[in-house]
């Protein structure tokens, strides 16, 4: 059950990084040279989305959830970077365009391109893959009442 929950969290983390991160980068104007002095409600929403993604990222990397929670998004991000290294046009073709997304999420595809080209997805993929290598993440929690012996109710044998 722990690994099923980890798989679900991994899928949510993947969507948050790809869609939420792309949307936030595009809305924040990552391609702008200098930030304008404008601090309206839009920038607070963008910063809130970025903070939420960062919080989820930290919980997945440092938490005791199943390692699948980190493995799924790491493999998606790292494989997309391998495709980008081999064929940049094909990797760019994998980015969702505005037609296939809800109009409110249309900037997510345009925001994912600079994250992919800038190596941010590669960095995040490696950071998510490192916890998967820790053997302690794959084993379950040790119960304190479990001393390794099998207890029986049979009083006749000692």
Z-matrix of the N, CA and C atoms (Angstrom, degrees):
N
C 1 1.442
C 2 1.538 1 110.23
N 3 1.333 2 115.01 1 -34.49
C 4 1.460 3 120.04 2 -179.54
C 5 1.519 4 110.63 3 -63.14
N 6 1.321 5 117.17 4 -40.13
C 7 1.461 6 120.27 5 -178.50
C 8 1.532 7 111.22 6 -75.00
N 9 1.324 8 117.97 7 -30.87
C 10 1.461 9 119.96 8 175.02
C 11 1.522 10 110.34 9 -65.04
N 12 1.334 11 116.35 10 -44.05
C 13 1.457 12 120.63 11 176.32
C 14 1.528 13 110.36 12 -63.12
N 15 1.326 14 117.30 13 -38.54
C 16 1.461 15 121.50 14 177.48
C 17 1.519 16 112.05 15 -64.01
N 18 1.327 17 116.65 16 -38.62
C 19 1.464 18 120.56 17 176.67
C 20 1.520 19 110.47 18 -63.22
N 21 1.324 20 116.86 19 -42.60
C 22 1.462 21 120.92 20 178.35
C 23 1.528 22 111.14 21 -63.45
N 24 1.325 23 117.08 22 -44.95
C 25 1.465 24 120.86 23 178.43
C 26 1.528 25 110.31 24 -63.19
N 27 1.344 26 117.17 25 -37.55
C 28 1.457 27 120.98 26 177.50
C 29 1.516 28 112.46 27 -63.11
N 30 1.315 29 117.42 28 -39.94
C 31 1.463 30 120.80 29 177.37
C 32 1.528 31 111.05 30 -66.73
N 33 1.328 32 116.39 31 -39.73
C 34 1.464 33 120.30 32 176.98
C 35 1.528 34 110.24 33 -64.98
N 36 1.334 35 116.57 34 -41.61
C 37 1.464 36 120.86 35 179.14
C 38 1.527 37 110.64 36 -63.78
N 39 1.311 38 117.02 37 -40.34
C 40 1.464 39 120.63 38 178.03
C 41 1.521 40 110.85 39 -61.79
N 42 1.323 41 116.42 40 -46.69
C 43 1.469 42 119.99 41 178.90
C 44 1.522 43 111.18 42 -64.11
N 45 1.322 44 116.97 43 -38.93
C 46 1.466 45 119.86 44 179.79
C 47 1.521 46 110.97 45 -64.69
N 48 1.325 47 117.05 46 -41.89
C 49 1.464 48 119.42 47 -179.49
C 50 1.523 49 111.94 48 -69.53
N 51 1.323 50 117.03 49 -43.59
C 52 1.461 51 119.68 50 -175.29
C 53 1.525 52 112.04 51 -77.51
N 54 1.315 53 116.86 52 -52.00
C 55 1.465 54 119.82 53 -175.54
C 56 1.531 55 110.82 54 -83.04
N 57 1.321 56 116.48 55 -51.31
C 58 1.462 57 119.38 56 -178.05
C 59 1.513 58 113.01 57 -66.19
N 60 1.335 59 115.56 58 -43.43
C 61 1.464 60 118.92 59 178.71
C 62 1.510 61 112.46 60 -65.84
N 63 1.323 62 117.09 61 -42.77
C 64 1.464 63 120.49 62 177.64
C 65 1.513 64 112.35 63 -63.01
N 66 1.337 65 115.92 64 -41.53
C 67 1.461 66 119.76 65 178.68
C 68 1.524 67 110.71 66 -63.84
N 69 1.336 68 116.52 67 -45.46
C 70 1.462 69 120.31 68 -177.30
C 71 1.525 70 111.55 69 -65.45
N 72 1.317 71 117.06 70 -39.12
C 73 1.471 72 119.90 71 179.39
C 74 1.521 73 110.39 72 -66.02
N 75 1.308 74 117.19 73 -42.65
C 76 1.461 75 120.16 74 -179.50
C 77 1.523 76 110.95 75 -67.97
N 78 1.314 77 116.85 76 -41.38
C 79 1.463 78 120.02 77 -179.52
C 80 1.522 79 112.10 78 -70.04
N 81 1.323 80 117.13 79 -31.18
C 82 1.464 81 120.22 80 179.45
C 83 1.515 82 111.17 81 -76.99
N 84 1.308 83 117.54 82 -14.05
C 85 1.453 84 120.37 83 179.96
C 86 1.514 85 111.75 84 76.17
N 87 1.321 86 116.33 85 56.07
C 88 1.465 87 120.98 86 -176.77
C 89 1.515 88 112.48 87 -64.65
N 90 1.328 89 116.25 88 -23.21
C 91 1.454 90 118.13 89 -179.40
C 92 1.532 91 112.32 90 -85.91
N 93 1.324 92 117.04 91 -2.38
C 94 1.462 93 119.98 92 177.65
C 95 1.527 94 109.74 93 -75.58
N 96 1.310 95 116.20 94 142.89
C 97 1.460 96 120.53 95 -179.11
C 98 1.521 97 110.50 96 -72.39
N 99 1.303 98 117.61 97 -46.13
C 100 1.465 99 121.26 98 -179.38
C 101 1.520 100 108.42 99 -129.40
N 102 1.313 101 115.51 100 143.41
C 103 1.455 102 119.46 101 177.55
C 104 1.516 103 110.04 102 -74.45
N 105 1.287 104 115.69 103 140.43
C 106 1.456 105 118.33 104 175.60
C 107 1.526 106 108.01 105 -77.85
N 108 1.271 107 117.05 106 159.32
C 109 1.456 108 121.79 107 -178.36
C 110 1.513 109 113.28 108 -74.10
N 111 1.298 110 117.48 109 10.06
C 112 1.441 111 123.80 110 -175.23
C 113 1.533 112 110.84 111 -78.31
N 114 1.313 113 117.45 112 126.60
C 115 1.461 114 120.53 113 176.96
C 116 1.519 115 109.11 114 -131.33
N 117 1.297 116 115.78 115 65.79
C 118 1.449 117 121.56 116 179.10
C 119 1.517 118 110.85 117 -85.08
N 120 1.327 119 116.62 118 -173.00
C 121 1.469 120 119.56 119 -178.68
C 122 1.533 121 112.85 120 -65.92
N 123 1.323 122 117.74 121 -26.12
C 124 1.466 123 120.40 122 -179.65
C 125 1.524 124 111.79 123 -63.03
N 126 1.326 125 116.75 124 -42.25
C 127 1.453 126 119.41 125 -178.57
C 128 1.524 127 110.88 126 -69.03
N 129 1.335 128 117.50 127 -30.45
C 130 1.464 129 119.66 128 177.15
C 131 1.520 130 111.40 129 -70.21
N 132 1.319 131 116.85 130 -36.33
C 133 1.465 132 120.15 131 175.76
C 134 1.518 133 110.28 132 -65.06
N 135 1.324 134 116.38 133 -43.49
C 136 1.465 135 120.92 134 179.29
C 137 1.525 136 110.44 135 -62.08
N 138 1.334 137 117.14 136 -45.41
C 139 1.464 138 120.57 137 178.92
C 140 1.531 139 111.59 138 -65.21
N 141 1.319 140 116.85 139 -34.71
C 142 1.467 141 120.50 140 176.43
C 143 1.516 142 112.02 141 -65.79
N 144 1.335 143 116.39 142 -41.26
C 145 1.469 144 120.23 143 176.90
C 146 1.526 145 110.49 144 -63.90
N 147 1.335 146 116.43 145 -43.66
C 148 1.467 147 119.39 146 178.21
C 149 1.528 148 111.50 147 -63.00
N 150 1.325 149 116.96 148 -41.13
C 151 1.467 150 120.37 149 178.71
C 152 1.525 151 111.06 150 -65.98
N 153 1.320 152 117.57 151 -38.80
C 154 1.463 153 121.18 152 177.30
C 155 1.519 154 112.15 153 -64.25
N 156 1.322 155 116.39 154 -41.76
C 157 1.458 156 120.09 155 177.38
C 158 1.529 157 110.06 156 -65.36
N 159 1.322 158 116.70 157 -40.61
C 160 1.465 159 120.10 158 177.52
C 161 1.517 160 112.23 159 -64.04
N 162 1.324 161 117.15 160 -39.53
C 163 1.462 162 120.87 161 177.50
C 164 1.526 163 110.98 162 -64.70
N 165 1.315 164 117.21 163 -45.99
C 166 1.457 165 120.74 164 177.94
C 167 1.528 166 110.65 165 -62.36
N 168 1.328 167 116.71 166 -41.12
C 169 1.462 168 121.37 167 177.64
C 170 1.532 169 110.79 168 -59.92
N 171 1.325 170 116.64 169 -45.86
C 172 1.461 171 120.71 170 179.69
C 173 1.517 172 112.43 171 -64.04
N 174 1.331 173 117.35 172 -39.68
C 175 1.460 174 120.27 173 178.19
C 176 1.516 175 112.12 174 -66.43
N 177 1.315 176 116.77 175 -37.14
C 178 1.462 177 120.04 176 179.57
C 179 1.526 178 110.64 177 -70.34
N 180 1.325 179 117.17 178 -41.23
C 181 1.461 180 120.16 179 -177.71
C 182 1.527 181 111.57 180 -72.90
N 183 1.324 182 118.02 181 -42.39
C 184 1.458 183 120.66 182 -173.03
C 185 1.522 184 113.88 183 -99.59
N 186 1.321 185 118.01 184 -14.53
C 187 1.456 186 120.68 185 -175.92
C 188 1.511 187 113.33 186 -76.99
N 189 1.325 188 115.18 187 168.34
C 190 1.452 189 121.33 188 179.77
C 191 1.529 190 111.35 189 -97.49
N 192 1.302 191 116.20 190 34.38
C 193 1.457 192 120.06 191 175.38
C 194 1.526 193 106.76 192 -76.77
N 195 1.286 194 116.58 193 174.76
C 196 1.456 195 120.90 194 176.11
C 197 1.533 196 109.68 195 -59.36
N 198 1.327 197 117.87 196 145.87
C 199 1.462 198 119.45 197 178.14
C 200 1.527 199 113.25 198 -65.91
N 201 1.318 200 117.03 199 -12.67
C 202 1.468 201 119.34 200 175.72
C 203 1.522 202 111.26 201 -65.16
N 204 1.331 203 116.84 202 -25.70
C 205 1.470 204 120.25 203 178.20
C 206 1.516 205 111.28 204 -63.19
N 207 1.309 206 117.75 205 -30.14
C 208 1.461 207 121.15 206 177.28
C 209 1.525 208 111.52 207 -96.52
N 210 1.326 209 116.95 208 -28.75
C 211 1.460 210 120.64 209 -175.90
C 212 1.526 211 112.69 210 -69.05
N 213 1.313 212 117.04 211 -42.37
C 214 1.469 213 120.87 212 -177.36
C 215 1.530 214 111.61 213 -60.78
N 216 1.342 215 119.76 214 -54.94
C 217 1.468 216 117.37 215 179.89
C 218 1.527 217 113.04 216 -67.39
N 219 1.328 218 117.58 217 -30.33
C 220 1.469 219 118.30 218 179.42
C 221 1.518 220 110.91 219 -65.98
N 222 1.317 221 117.18 220 -40.59
C 223 1.465 222 119.39 221 179.63
C 224 1.525 223 111.48 222 -68.96
N 225 1.321 224 117.37 223 -37.29
C 226 1.462 225 120.03 224 177.51
C 227 1.528 226 110.04 225 -63.68
N 228 1.320 227 116.82 226 -48.37
C 229 1.464 228 120.15 227 -177.56
C 230 1.528 229 112.02 228 -67.98
N 231 1.323 230 117.25 229 -43.49
C 232 1.464 231 119.71 230 -178.79
C 233 1.530 232 111.73 231 -68.88
N 234 1.319 233 117.54 232 -39.12
C 235 1.466 234 118.49 233 178.45
C 236 1.520 235 111.45 234 -68.15
N 237 1.327 236 117.15 235 -34.72
C 238 1.462 237 119.84 236 176.78
C 239 1.524 238 110.45 237 -66.30
N 240 1.329 239 117.53 238 -34.36
C 241 1.456 240 120.62 239 176.33
C 242 1.518 241 112.25 240 -71.41
N 243 1.311 242 117.34 241 -32.90
C 244 1.469 243 119.83 242 175.08
C 245 1.523 244 109.49 243 -65.56
N 246 1.321 245 116.60 244 -43.60
C 247 1.467 246 119.76 245 176.73
C 248 1.522 247 110.14 246 -61.33
N 249 1.332 248 117.00 247 -39.95
C 250 1.458 249 120.52 248 178.96
C 251 1.530 250 111.12 249 -64.09
N 252 1.317 251 117.37 250 -39.73
C 253 1.465 252 120.66 251 179.60
C 254 1.524 253 111.51 252 -67.70
N 255 1.321 254 117.20 253 -34.87
C 256 1.467 255 120.44 254 -179.39
C 257 1.519 256 112.89 255 -81.84
N 258 1.323 257 116.77 256 -40.60
C 259 1.458 258 120.96 257 -177.18
C 260 1.529 259 108.95 258 -152.21
N 261 1.317 260 116.28 259 98.91
C 262 1.465 261 121.35 260 -174.76
C 263 1.531 262 111.85 261 -64.93
N 264 1.325 263 117.74 262 -34.77
C 265 1.470 264 119.96 263 -179.62
C 266 1.525 265 111.00 264 -67.45
N 267 1.311 266 116.59 265 -38.75
C 268 1.468 267 119.44 266 178.60
C 269 1.526 268 110.35 267 -67.66
N 270 1.326 269 117.24 268 -40.89
C 271 1.464 270 120.30 269 178.20
C 272 1.521 271 110.87 270 -64.21
N 273 1.322 272 117.18 271 -38.32
C 274 1.463 273 120.42 272 177.22
C 275 1.523 274 110.62 273 -67.94
N 276 1.325 275 117.32 274 -29.37
C 277 1.454 276 120.57 275 177.23
C 278 1.517 277 113.07 276 -70.23
N 279 1.330 278 117.60 277 -19.10
C 280 1.457 279 120.91 278 178.27
C 281 1.528 280 112.75 279 -80.22
N 282 1.321 281 117.03 280 -11.67
C 283 1.463 282 121.08 281 179.07
C 284 1.523 283 108.64 282 -73.14
N 285 1.320 284 115.53 283 131.71
C 286 1.466 285 120.21 284 -179.99
C 287 1.523 286 109.64 285 -65.83
N 288 1.313 287 115.16 286 134.17
C 289 1.459 288 118.70 287 178.68
C 290 1.525 289 109.68 288 -94.00
N 291 1.307 290 115.46 289 173.18
C 292 1.464 291 121.61 290 -174.47
C 293 1.521 292 112.56 291 -64.35
N 294 1.313 293 118.08 292 -24.77
C 295 1.461 294 120.93 293 -176.82
C 296 1.525 295 110.88 294 -72.08
N 297 1.340 296 116.97 295 -35.92
C 298 1.460 297 119.82 296 -174.98
C 299 1.527 298 113.45 297 -86.75
N 300 1.317 299 118.33 298 -4.75
C 301 1.458 300 121.73 299 -178.47
C 302 1.519 301 111.17 300 -111.80
N 303 1.300 302 115.11 301 162.44
C 304 1.457 303 120.80 302 172.12
C 305 1.533 304 107.90 303 -61.64
N 306 1.323 305 118.79 304 144.07
C 307 1.470 306 119.70 305 -177.02
C 308 1.534 307 114.14 306 -55.38
N 309 1.322 308 117.74 307 -30.83
C 310 1.465 309 119.64 308 178.99
C 311 1.526 310 111.85 309 -71.41
N 312 1.336 311 116.55 310 -25.22
C 313 1.464 312 120.88 311 -179.27
C 314 1.525 313 112.83 312 -100.36
N 315 1.303 314 117.65 313 6.56
C 316 1.465 315 120.97 314 -178.98
C 317 1.522 316 113.40 315 -58.17
N 318 1.340 317 120.67 316 -34.91
C 319 1.463 318 119.55 317 177.77
C 320 1.532 319 113.99 318 -67.70
N 321 1.329 320 118.25 319 -13.04
C 322 1.469 321 120.52 320 -177.93
C 323 1.521 322 111.77 321 -62.19
N 324 1.309 323 117.70 322 -40.23
C 325 1.462 324 120.56 323 179.14
C 326 1.520 325 112.39 324 -67.00
N 327 1.322 326 115.25 325 -41.62
C 328 1.473 327 118.48 326 178.73
C 329 1.519 328 111.71 327 -69.15
N 330 1.331 329 117.76 328 -27.83
C 331 1.455 330 120.94 329 179.13
C 332 1.516 331 113.19 330 -81.59
N 333 1.329 332 117.71 331 -22.92
C 334 1.469 333 120.64 332 179.90
C 335 1.521 334 111.67 333 -73.62
N 336 1.317 335 117.33 334 -28.49
C 337 1.472 336 120.29 335 -178.45
C 338 1.527 337 112.82 336 -61.11
N 339 1.345 338 120.75 337 -48.20
C 340 1.465 339 117.99 338 178.07
C 341 1.526 340 113.16 339 -67.43
N 342 1.332 341 117.47 340 -28.84
C 343 1.465 342 119.46 341 177.02
C 344 1.523 343 111.19 342 -68.01
N 345 1.311 344 116.26 343 -37.61
C 346 1.471 345 120.66 344 177.80
C 347 1.520 346 110.82 345 -71.30
N 348 1.316 347 116.65 346 -47.73
C 349 1.467 348 120.25 347 -177.65
C 350 1.519 349 112.07 348 -69.11
N 351 1.317 350 117.89 349 -30.87
C 352 1.454 351 121.22 350 -179.20
C 353 1.517 352 114.44 351 -82.06
N 354 1.317 353 117.62 352 -6.39
C 355 1.458 354 120.97 353 178.54
C 356 1.514 355 114.58 354 85.84
N 357 1.312 356 117.75 355 7.99
C 358 1.462 357 120.20 356 179.94
C 359 1.523 358 110.22 357 -66.93
N 360 1.324 359 117.51 358 -40.49
C 361 1.461 360 120.30 359 178.21
C 362 1.525 361 111.54 360 -66.13
N 363 1.314 362 118.08 361 -33.10
C 364 1.468 363 120.44 362 176.36
C 365 1.528 364 110.08 363 -66.66
N 366 1.321 365 116.74 364 -43.42
C 367 1.461 366 121.37 365 178.29
C 368 1.523 367 110.92 366 -61.32
N 369 1.316 368 116.96 367 -46.77
C 370 1.460 369 120.70 368 179.78
C 371 1.530 370 111.34 369 -66.26
N 372 1.330 371 117.62 370 -36.75
C 373 1.454 372 120.98 371 178.32
C 374 1.519 373 112.30 372 -63.31
N 375 1.319 374 116.93 373 -42.50
C 376 1.463 375 120.37 374 177.70
C 377 1.526 376 110.50 375 -67.72
N 378 1.322 377 117.04 376 -42.25
C 379 1.470 378 120.55 377 179.07
C 380 1.524 379 111.43 378 -62.64
N 381 1.315 380 117.84 379 -33.17
C 382 1.460 381 120.87 380 177.23
C 383 1.534 382 112.08 381 -79.34
N 384 1.315 383 117.45 382 -23.75
C 385 1.463 384 119.75 383 -177.70
C 386 1.530 385 112.63 384 -81.38
N 387 1.310 386 118.29 385 -29.22
C 388 1.468 387 121.42 386 -177.03
C 389 1.531 388 112.17 387 -58.83
N 390 1.347 389 121.02 388 -44.89
C 391 1.472 390 118.68 389 178.64
C 392 1.524 391 113.73 390 -63.62
N 393 1.309 392 118.13 391 -23.20
C 394 1.461 393 121.28 392 179.20
C 395 1.525 394 110.43 393 -66.17
N 396 1.322 395 117.15 394 -27.66
C 397 1.460 396 121.41 395 -177.69
C 398 1.523 397 113.41 396 -77.78
N 399 1.320 398 117.96 397 -11.45
C 400 1.459 399 121.22 398 -179.11
C 401 1.528 400 109.83 399 -79.54
N 402 1.337 401 118.17 400 118.57
C 403 1.475 402 120.11 401 -177.96
C 404 1.524 403 113.51 402 -61.79
N 405 1.313 404 117.81 403 -29.51
C 406 1.462 405 120.02 404 -178.71
C 407 1.523 406 112.25 405 -66.69
N 408 1.317 407 117.42 406 -21.86
C 409 1.463 408 120.14 407 179.02
C 410 1.519 409 112.07 408 -72.75
N 411 1.327 410 117.98 409 -25.59
C 412 1.455 411 121.71 410 -177.51
C 413 1.525 412 112.51 411 -83.74
N 414 1.324 413 117.80 412 -24.91
C 415 1.462 414 119.67 413 179.99
C 416 1.520 415 109.49 414 -86.46
N 417 1.313 416 114.47 415 152.59
C 418 1.459 417 119.41 416 178.89
C 419 1.513 418 110.80 417 -76.78
N 420 1.311 419 115.67 418 173.96
C 421 1.464 420 120.44 419 178.33
C 422 1.526 421 109.21 420 -70.55
N 423 1.310 422 116.36 421 142.89
C 424 1.456 423 121.68 422 178.13
C 425 1.517 424 108.25 423 -85.16
N 426 1.322 425 115.38 424 127.02
C 427 1.457 426 119.99 425 178.43
C 428 1.518 427 109.15 426 -81.03
N 429 1.308 428 116.50 427 142.31
C 430 1.455 429 120.16 428 -178.79
C 431 1.519 430 112.21 429 -71.96
N 432 1.332 431 118.39 430 -29.08
C 433 1.456 432 120.25 431 -179.78
C 434 1.529 433 112.51 432 -80.92
N 435 1.304 434 118.25 433 -5.55
C 436 1.453 435 122.71 434 -179.77
C 437 1.525 436 108.95 435 -94.22
N 438 1.341 437 116.42 436 106.48
C 439 1.454 438 120.15 437 -179.99
C 440 1.521 439 112.32 438 -100.96
N 441 1.293 440 118.05 439 7.59
C 442 1.455 441 121.60 440 176.19
C 443 1.513 442 114.08 441 95.19
N 444 1.335 443 118.16 442 -7.95
C 445 1.452 444 121.13 443 179.76
C 446 1.511 445 109.46 444 -103.25
N 447 1.317 446 113.90 445 149.32
C 448 1.447 447 119.39 446 178.27
C 449 1.517 448 108.37 447 -88.19
N 450 1.294 449 117.68 448 125.11
C 451 1.464 450 122.01 449 -179.69
C 452 1.515 451 108.86 450 -97.60
N 453 1.334 452 116.13 451 137.34
C 454 1.449 453 119.69 452 177.74
C 455 1.526 454 108.90 453 -126.39
N 456 1.276 455 115.40 454 160.66
C 457 1.461 456 121.60 455 177.92
C 458 1.507 457 112.26 456 -89.15
N 459 1.325 458 117.01 457 -0.42
C 460 1.444 459 121.75 458 -178.02
C 461 1.533 460 109.29 459 -79.49
N 462 1.326 461 117.29 460 115.19
C 463 1.464 462 122.27 461 -177.06
C 464 1.518 463 112.47 462 -84.89
N 465 1.319 464 119.26 463 -10.97
C 466 1.463 465 122.27 464 -173.96
C 467 1.522 466 113.72 465 -74.85
N 468 1.293 467 120.40 466 -21.61
C 469 1.465 468 121.89 467 -177.01
C 470 1.514 469 110.44 468 -115.34
N 471 1.330 470 115.79 469 136.64
C 472 1.460 471 120.50 470 177.47
C 473 1.491 472 110.75 471 -127.77
